[in-house]
Amino acid sequence: MTLQWTAVASFLYAEIGLILLFCLPFIPPQRWQKIFSFNVWGKIATFWNKAFLSIIVLLIVLFLDAVREVRKYSSTAVIEKSSTSRPGAHEHTQMKLFRSQRNLYISGFSLFFWLVLRRLVILITQLANELSNKGVLKNQVESTNEDARKLMKENEKLKQLLKSGNKEEEHVLEAENKKLVEDKEKLKTELKKTKDALLKAQNEMMAMKMQSECLSKEYDLLLKEHSELQDHLQKDKKSL
């Protein structure tokens, strides 16, 4: 294996390792978000975007080159197999065909996992943000419920004072009671809005969780297919 394909294969193994690390269930998304929010990432953000696109272009070029090599040696193998003048040429062409197919799989999976890795980072960040928003909304709901209970208790106390108080304070207490009722209605409206926002955040979190599970299943299938292709290549290599 040449130096460039050794580097691409190492890059592929590193991608698989990172994806497996991101899929570990005992590391919460909030922890990853803290890692992603380090100052060093903000400083290299511009460079990172350029590097990401450059790697995609490089992998696409290598993939197309591997496709060209596979087509080249596939047609050459058919011609040399039918020829009897060069008995060792067919085996040599088959060896080159095997290498070109190996390079094709390495570059193709490297390109695919590179895109999957970026998408996985985005989904983890979004999920962490939704979980944080859910916690904030939950605290707001609890605070609103507590304020509503306090106002209801004060309202009951004012009603009792109205029943037992004198007529001079009756109008003042009625005005205060009316204001408290209005405040209570406002709090109920705010509570409803907060509950709706919390429900929306929960639905979005469930949708992201399902999307993350689908992505994990797709990754498992691709990893299985990659293992089967490697086994097939090993068998072809042994047969050569």
N, C-alpha and C positions, 0 to 999 in steps of 0.2 A: 504494500500500500504506500503510495507516494505521500509526501509531506502534506499536501493540501487536503487529501482525503483523510489522512490521519487527524488533521485538525477538525474537519467536518464531523468525523465520527466522535471525537472527544466532545465537540459542541453538542451533538445529539445526546450523548450520555449525560451531559450536564443539564440539558433541558428536561430529560426524563427525571433526573434527581430533583430538580426544582419543582416540577409538577407534582411528584409524589410528596414532597415536603409541604406544598400548599394544600394538598388533600388530606393531611393528617387531621383527624377529628378533634384531637385534644388541644389544638392551637386555635383560639377564637379569632374571628375576623378583626376584632378591636386591637389585638396584639400585632397583627400584620399591618393594620393602619398606622399604628405608632411607628413601626419600622419604616413604612413608606413615607411618613411625614418628617423624617430626619432632614436637617438643613442641607446635608450634603446632596440629597436628591434634587432639591430646588436649584442648587448651584450648577448641577450637570444636566438639567432638564433639556436645554437646547442641544447640547452635545448628544444626549441620549436619543432624542427624536431623530437626529441625523444618523446616528449609529444604527438605530432600528431599521430605518429605510435602506441604509447601505447593506446591512446584513441580508435583508429580503432580496435586494437586487443581486447580491453575490450568490445567494442560494438558488435563485431562479436561473442564473447563468450556468451554474454547476449542474442543475437539474436538466436543463436543455442540452448541455454538452453530454451528459450521461445518456439521455434519450437518443442523441445522434450516434453515440458509440454503440448502443444496443442495436439500433437499426442497421448500422454499418456491419457489425460482426454477425448479426443474424443472417443477413443476405450473403455474406462471405462464407459462412459456415455451410449454407445450402449448396453453394457452388463447389466448394472444396470437398464436400462429402461425396458428390457425384464424380469427382475426379479421382483417378487411380494412379496418376503419375507422381503425386506427392502424398505418401501415406501418413506422414507425421504432421502435415499442415492442418489437418482437420482438428487434431487434439490441441494444437497451439491456438487455433482460432476459438475453440470452445473455452479454453482458459481465459482468453481475452474477453469473450462474451460473458463469462461468469463474473469477471471483475467489473465490467461495465454495468451489469445488472446490479451488482452489489453497490456500486457508486450511485446508481439510480435510486435504490431504496434509501440509502443513507441521506442523500440530498433531499429527496422528497419528504421523508419523515422529519428531517431537520426543519425544513420550511414550514411544514404543517404544525409541528410542536411549537415553533417560534410564534406563530399566530395564536395558537391555543394559549400559550403562556401569557401573552399580552392581554388576551380576553379574560383570562382567569384573574389576573391582577386587578383589572377594572371591576369585575364582578365582586371580588373580595372587598375592594374599597367601597363600592356602593352598598354592599350588605352591612359593612361596619357603620356607615353613615345612617342607614335605616334603623339599625339597632340602637344607635345613640339617640336618634330622633324619637324612637319609641319610648326610651327611658325618660326623656324630657317631657313628652306628652303625658306619660303616666303620672309624673310628679305634678304636672299642672292639673290633671283631673282630680287627684287626691286633694290638692290645695283648694280647688274650687268646691269640692264636696264639703271640706271642712268649713270653709267660709259660709256655705249655704246652711249647714247645720247650726253654726253660731247665730246667723241672722234669724233662723226659725225660732231658736230659743229666746232671743231678744224680743221677737215679735210676740211670742206667748207671754213673756213678762209684761210687755206693754199692754196687751189685752187685759191681763189681770189688774194692772194699775188703772186702766180705764174703767173697769167695773167697780173698783173700790175707791177710786180717787174722787175729788170734788169736781164741780162743774167748771171752775176757773181753769183747771189744767186739762180739761177734756179736749178742747180744741187743739191745744199744743200737742197733746199725745196722739190725737187723730192724724195731725199733719205728719208727725214723726212716723207713725205707723204706715201711712200712705207712702212715705218716702222709702221706708224699709221694704214694703211690698214691691215697689218699683225696682229697688235694688235686687230683690230676690228674683224677679222676672229676668232682669239683665243677667244675673248669675246663671240662671237656668239656660238662657240662650247661649251664653259663653260655654257652659258645660256641654251643651249639645254639640256646638261647633268643635270643641276639643275632643269629644268622643268620636265624632265623624272623622276628624283628622287622624286619631289613633287607629280607628278601623281601617282607614285608607293605608296608613303606614304598615299595619299588620298584613293587609292583602298584598301590598307591594313586596314585603319581606318574604311572604310565602311564595310569590311568583319568582323572586330571585332565588329562593332556596330550591324550587323545582327546576329552574334553569341550571343551577349549579349541579344538582343531582344528574340531570340529563347530560351535562358536559362531562361529569365524572364517569357515567356509564359509557359515553362515546369514547372517552380516553381509554377505559378498560378494554373495549372492543378493539380499538386501534393497537393497543399494546399487545393484545392476544394475536392480532393479525401480523404484527411485526415479529413476534416470536415464531409464528408459523412460517413466515417468509425466511427468517434466519435459519430455521431447521431445514427448510427446503433447499436453501443455498448450500448449507453444510452437506446435505445428501448429494447435491449436484457436484460439489467439490470432491467428495469422496469417490463418486463414480468416475470423475476425470482422472 
